[in-house]
Amino acid sequence: MNRDRKLVLLIFALTFGYSLLRYVVFKGVSVEQIPIYIINKAVSWTGLILLGLAPLIHVDRRRAIGQTGFLLVMLHVIMSLMIFNPVYFAKFYNETGYLSWQAEASMLAGVVATVLLFKLFVHVGDNNNHNGSLIPGLGRIILILTGAHIGLMGYRGWLDVVHWPGHLPPITLLSFLTVIVLLGLRQLRR
């Protein structure tokens, strides 16, 4: 097994293990929700990490890591759409049954980030361009939009430490911190 596959499997195993521990073991989410709801958390977090790491690693490995991250993000989008309803995500809806402004803004940021990500990967694929530069800073823009998507979705529970299942931070908080770290690493690399 090559280094890239090992890296992807290691990151996925860690994010999936954390998701299982926090949601199934400590929060009491049914094991019946592992195939989509729980795995989706690990898929999105792993995809984010891989996409953020891709431009920071050796040029020979960027394409494989970046493409895997891209595919995982697309899988996250599909899985999320399958379960996007008030039963799974009651906190996204207000008392009238409509999405709250935070949920709508979060989804807008996620959609725009996804469209830009598609554009980035079409550009990289067409031009065999290893640096992925469609426009200067596009990767940073995607990360910032992803951070907005995550932050708007989960910020309300970030400081409510008493209610964290197993005293484990929410995945939205950890994913948001991942975005901050990745943006910082990109800045240092400049």
HELIX and SHEET records of a PDB file:
HELIX    1   1 ARG A    3  SER A   19  1                                  17    
HELIX    2   2 LEU A   20  PHE A   26  3                                   7    
HELIX    3   3 VAL A   31  GLN A   33  5                                   3    
HELIX    4   4 ILE A   34  ILE A   38  3                                   5    
HELIX    5   5 ILE A   39  LEU A   53  1                                  15    
HELIX    6   6 ALA A   54  LEU A   56  5                                   3    
HELIX    7   7 VAL A   59  ILE A   83  1                                  25    
HELIX    8   8 ALA A   90  PHE A   92  5                                   3    
HELIX    9   9 TRP A  101  ASN A  127  1                                  27    
HELIX   10  10 LEU A  138  GLY A  154  1                                  17    
HELIX   11  11 TYR A  155  GLY A  157  5                                   3    
HELIX   12  12 VAL A  161  HIS A  163  5                                   3    
HELIX   13  13 PRO A  165  HIS A  167  5                                   3    
HELIX   14  14 ILE A  171  ARG A  189  1                                  19    
END                                                                             
